[in-house]
Amino acid sequence: MPLTRDFKDTIEARAERDPTFRIALLEEALDAFLNADLETGKLLLRDCVNATLGFETLGVQLHKSPESLMRMLSTEGNPRVDSLFAVVSHLKTHEGVSFRVHCSTGPQ
């Protein structure tokens, strides 16, 4: 018998009790997208959805099937940018946050 919880369960439990963690997940997803790491961004966004609204609720709100949304945010998914932004917009509204992009120069 394993001694540790499943990673997905751990993320969902933490997100359920910690609003700052939920916002950080969303922020990291956006950061990944802005830095051309689409795969990581999609997976982090998927974790955000699972830990907050869930795909059933999000599907109703976006008038899309939950299965379509899950495929879109999978490693094989090829989402359109308007679909990604719709998901981000709903998650931002759900958490009551907004984001701004700050540009910096020099080594990172």
Residue pairs with C-beta under 8 A, 6 or more apart in sequence:
5 13
8 47
8 50
11 25
11 47
11 50
11 51
12 50
12 51
14 21
14 51
15 21
15 22
15 25
15 47
15 48
15 51
15 52
16 51
19 95
22 48
22 51
22 52
22 95
23 95
23 97
25 44
25 47
25 48
25 51
26 44
26 45
26 48
26 88
26 91
26 92
26 95
26 97
27 99
28 44
29 40
29 41
29 42
29 44
29 45
29 48
29 88
30 41
30 88
30 99
32 38
32 40
32 41
32 44
33 41
33 84
34 101
39 75
42 72
42 73
42 74
42 75
42 77
42 79
43 73
43 75
45 73
45 84
45 87
45 88
45 91
46 70
46 73
46 74
48 91
49 55
49 58
49 69
49 73
49 87
49 91
52 91
52 94
52 95
53 61
53 90
53 91
53 94
55 66
55 69
55 70
56 66
58 66
58 69
58 87
58 90
59 65
59 66
59 68
59 69
61 90
62 69
62 86
62 87
62 90
64 83
69 87
71 77
72 78
72 79
72 83
72 84
72 87
73 79
73 87
92 98
92 99
